[in-house]
Amino acid sequence: MNLFKLHTLIICVLMLHSFQPLYCSEIIQQPEQLRKFDEDFKSRYSSDKYNYEGEEFIGYTESGSGEYEAYNEEKVKTEEEEDSSFISFNTQPLNLIFYIAIAFAVIFLAYILVNDGSSNLFTSRNHKKVNYSEDITAENIESADIKSLIKNAENNNNFRLAIRYYYLLVLKQLSLKNYIKFEDDKTNSEYYNEISEKPFSEQFSYTSYLYTYIWYGEFPVNTAQYSKAKDNFETLLNTINQ
């Protein structure tokens, strides 16, 4: 294959070399020719066609012709203005949509941030006054005045309900401290698993037992029994808040 390429290259070089003498000989063999001006040279170049001094306007395009209309300066300027106004008019809706999208994105981001925090500004139910334990949910537990509910239950000698409020108060404090994530359908065991490594985990386990036994077992509670259970809840709350 390499030999074939070499032969081809040699043939091309030889062909170029063979054409060169013929071309050179043709140039060399051409006889000399004398050049002279035509007889009408002077009159031909003295005509109005070659008048560059501006003494007479030579040739013009009528205003009615197509070429004039296409290059009319006023018309071109008007068309450019129309094009620019057309573009400007059509981009305004796009700009408006863009700014609206940005505004919605900012509002949505603020909504997410607020709902992950404790203020919950965008949920109307968070500002609703909580009167019953059933009203306390994952959305309003951190803002609910549970201590007032406990006080009202004690004043009515409804100690069983007061124990339920105490347990919700414990969950509220754990949520505020970010020890747990309060959810409406979570079990006591799931909450315990979240704080199993904390020093107060056993205290929480015992108070969970008291709450389950008293509330769900519908166990009647007198003043003395409530006082002992209350002490356990208060001790746990103090430990959590340390």
GIQUI-V235758 format. One record per residue. N is the residue number from 1. RES is the residue in three letters. PHI is phi in whole degrees, -180 to 180 (999 if undefined). Layout:
BEGIN
[[N RES PHI] [N RES PHI]]
END
This chain:
BEGIN
[[1 MET 999] [2 ASN -66] [3 LEU -65] [4 PHE -63] [5 LYS -63] [6 LEU -65] [7 HIS -63] [8 THR -62] [9 LEU -64] [10 ILE -65] [11 ILE -64] [12 CYS -63] [13 VAL -64] [14 LEU -65] [15 MET -65] [16 LEU -63] [17 HIS -67] [18 SER -72] [19 PHE -76] [20 GLN -64] [21 PRO -63] [22 LEU -62] [23 TYR -67] [24 CYS -66] [25 SER -66] [26 GLU -63] [27 ILE -70] [28 ILE -69] [29 GLN -80] [30 GLN -66] [31 PRO -74] [32 GLU -73] [33 GLN -122] [34 LEU -86] [35 ARG -101] [36 LYS -145] [37 PHE -77] [38 ASP -70] [39 GLU -67] [40 ASP -94] [41 PHE -60] [42 LYS -67] [43 SER -68] [44 ARG -68] [45 TYR -91] [46 SER -99] [47 SER -74] [48 ASP -63] [49 LYS -63] [50 TYR -108] [51 ASN -88] [52 TYR -107] [53 GLU -91] [54 GLY 76] [55 GLU -74] [56 GLU -145] [57 PHE -77] [58 ILE -105] [59 GLY 74] [60 TYR -154] [61 THR -105] [62 GLU -68] [63 SER -66] [64 GLY -84] [65 SER -78] [66 GLY -67] [67 GLU -65] [68 TYR -65] [69 GLU -64] [70 ALA -70] [71 TYR -111] [72 ASN -63] [73 GLU -62] [74 GLU -66] [75 LYS -69] [76 VAL -62] [77 LYS -62] [78 THR -64] [79 GLU -64] [80 GLU -64] [81 GLU -65] [82 GLU -65] [83 ASP -64] [84 SER -66] [85 SER -68] [86 PHE -65] [87 ILE -65] [88 SER -63] [89 PHE -67] [90 ASN -80] [91 THR -86] [92 GLN -63] [93 PRO -61] [94 LEU -65] [95 ASN -63] [96 LEU -64] [97 ILE -62] [98 PHE -62] [99 TYR -67] [100 ILE -65] [101 ALA -63] [102 ILE -63] [103 ALA -63] [104 PHE -64] [105 ALA -64] [106 VAL -66] [107 ILE -64] [108 PHE -64] [109 LEU -62] [110 ALA -63] [111 TYR -61] [112 ILE -64] [113 LEU -64] [114 VAL -67] [115 ASN -73] [116 ASP -80] [117 GLY -89] [118 SER -104] [119 SER -80] [120 ASN 49] [121 LEU -73] [122 PHE -91] [123 THR -105] [124 SER -66] [125 ARG -68] [126 ASN -67] [127 HIS -96] [128 LYS -74] [129 LYS -68] [130 VAL -91] [131 ASN -110] [132 TYR -134] [133 SER -64] [134 GLU -68] [135 ASP -77] [136 ILE -82] [137 THR -129] [138 ALA -64] [139 GLU -83] [140 ASN -127] [141 ILE -62] [142 GLU -75] [143 SER -106] [144 ALA -72] [145 ASP -88] [146 ILE -71] [147 LYS -63] [148 SER -67] [149 LEU -66] [150 ILE -63] [151 LYS -62] [152 ASN -65] [153 ALA -65] [154 GLU -66] [155 ASN -63] [156 ASN -93] [157 ASN 58] [158 ASN -94] [159 PHE -70] [160 ARG -62] [161 LEU -68] [162 ALA -62] [163 ILE -63] [164 ARG -61] [165 TYR -64] [166 TYR -63] [167 TYR -66] [168 LEU -65] [169 LEU -66] [170 VAL -62] [171 LEU -63] [172 LYS -62] [173 GLN -65] [174 LEU -64] [175 SER -70] [176 LEU -64] [177 LYS -85] [178 ASN 63] [179 TYR -81] [180 ILE -136] [181 LYS -115] [182 PHE -71] [183 GLU -139] [184 ASP -64] [185 ASP -105] [186 LYS -80] [187 THR -96] [188 ASN -62] [189 SER -65] [190 GLU -68] [191 TYR -65] [192 TYR -63] [193 ASN -62] [194 GLU -72] [195 ILE -118] [196 SER -60] [197 GLU -91] [198 LYS -84] [199 PRO -66] [200 PHE -100] [201 SER -62] [202 GLU -70] [203 GLN -63] [204 PHE -64] [205 SER -62] [206 TYR -71] [207 THR -66] [208 SER -63] [209 TYR -64] [210 LEU -59] [211 TYR -62] [212 THR -63] [213 TYR -67] [214 ILE -78] [215 TRP -78] [216 TYR -79] [217 GLY -82] [218 GLU 52] [219 PHE -79] [220 PRO -69] [221 VAL -120] [222 ASN -93] [223 THR -64] [224 ALA -66] [225 GLN -65] [226 TYR -65] [227 SER -62] [228 LYS -67] [229 ALA -65] [230 LYS -61] [231 ASP -60] [232 ASN -65] [233 PHE -68] [234 GLU -65] [235 THR -63] [236 LEU -64] [237 LEU -63] [238 ASN -64] [239 THR -67] [240 ILE -64] [241 ASN -82] [242 GLN -71]]
END
